[in-house]
Amino acid sequence: MEMNGVVSEYLRKCVEMKRNSLCMEEKESNETADETKVSHIENAYSTILMELGEDVNRDGLLRTPLRAAKAMQFFTRGYKETTQDVLNDAIFDENHEEMVIVKDIDLFSLCEHHLVPFFGKAHIAYLPNKKVVGLSKIARIVEVYSRRLQVQERLTKQIASAIVEALEPTGVAVVIEAVHMCMVMRGVQKINANTVTSVMLGAFHDDPETRKEFLDLTL
């Protein structure tokens, strides 16, 4: 019996060591892939700067392509995340059916048409159906979808759909107010233009009083 226990413990440690080794290999593989991607993006930025007439070898620009490549990866890191990743078992059974609102969530994204920023705030509400989520996770869901190349209309829908899928609430409302630099820095150059998009699902769509309550409390 004692020998069986020793063997079992030995096998357990072998399995654990193999698992750790596989995890390490996967991590190293991912890091190598990321470094390769950064290198490709860096080269692309060097080409862009040269085509603009810049000297990429002057002091001020020596590391700019690399910095820009890393910045772009940060700006679009939402491609590597999913709603399931960020919720991380933060959904709880709770006998609560009244409106939950998280407002003034800062968001930053990149317009997919010009690769310039748009930024603003998101206001989100849901009506729980016996399930609630950690409040910070609402902001994390916004991050997952805003840190991608986006248009504001799609971003609003994606956030609402993600909350519906995760919580199965009786209603979800999402309003985004944002300033688009493609309208401020180029094109019509209207610095005071604000874009507002909304998605109302479930009770927020069907019940005018519920919708009005949300809008009164957020806008």
NORSUL-V377572 format. One line per field, one symbol per residue. ss: DSSP state (2 for helix, 1 for strand, 0 for the rest). psi: psi as a letter, one per 30 degrees, with the letter a starting at -180 (. if undefined). burial: I if it has 16 or more other C-alpha atoms within 10 Angstrom, else O. A space follows every 50 residues. Layout:
ss = ???
psi = ???
burial = ???
This chain:
ss = 02222222222222222222222222222222222222222222222222 20000000222002222222222220222200222220001110000011 11111111111000001111111111100011102222222222220011 02222222222222222000111111111122220000000000111111 1122220222222222220
psi = eeeeeeeeeeeeeeeeeeeeeeeeeeeeeeeeeeeeeeeeeeeeeeeeee ffgljfflefgegeeeeeeeeeeefgfffglleeefehhgkkkkikglkk kjlhjkkklkkfefhllklbkkkklljkigklkkeffeeeeeeeffhlkl keeeeeeeeeeeeeeefhlfkkkkkkklkjfffefabfhjfgkkkkllkk lbefefjeeeeeeeeefe.
burial = OOOOOOOOOOOOOOOOOOOOOOOOOOOOOOOOOOOOOIIOIIOOIIOOIO OOOOOIOOOOOOOIIIOIIIOIIOIIIIOOOOIOOIIOOOOOOOOOOOOI IIIIIIIIIIIOOOOOIIIIIIIIIIIIIOIIIOOOIIIIIIIIIIIIII OIOOIIIIIIIIIIOOIIIIIIIIIIIIIIIIIOOOOOOOOOOOOIIIII IOIIOOOOOIIOOIOOOIO
